[in-house]
Amino acid sequence: MSNQGDNSRRDGDRQARQARAAAARLYAVQALFQMEASGHSADRVQREFLNWRIGREDEDDDMVSVEADQVLFSRIVDDAVTWQSRIDQMTDRALVAKWPIARIDPVLRSVFRAAGAELVTPRTPPRVVITEYVRLAQAFFAEGRESKFVNAVLDHMAREARPDAF
């Protein structure tokens, strides 16, 4: 009986870690979008998210935000900034010639940059990165076909960045 309790607790811990990682990815996409839209630095936007958005409970029930893996959030944003040129070039190569990254929707651009940050650093398996960011695309574009587009682009980027994983 004790073994079942241990398994349930481990499953619950694993699910909680996955939920915090998923939230970190969502916040990272939002932060990258905000940086591009506002022209603010990564440091400034990260501070804002860490101090005022991630895990914040407000008096208004509509303003509760979920906890996130803050280390993963910061790493994605930092790596996206550090490797932006390489990530954008990989994204351009994955897109058809008539659609350079500059013409892509800014939310999709942020998705590609956040995912690219995880693809150029070998901490997370590429298939996990693709799955997680396709889910985010589905959340941002529930009615559209963008998630299929994101899947195709990220698959191409992953194969370029980490061919040994396939």
Secondary structure, DSSP 8 states (H G I E B T S, - for coil): -HHHHHHHHHHHHHHHHHHHHHHHHHHHHHHHHHHHHH---HHHHHHHIIIIITT---SSGGG------HHHHHHHHHHHHHTHHHHHHHHHHHS-TT--GGGS-HHHHHHHHHHHHHHHSTTS-HHHHHHHHHHHHHHHTTTSSHHHHHHHHHHHHHHHH-GGG-
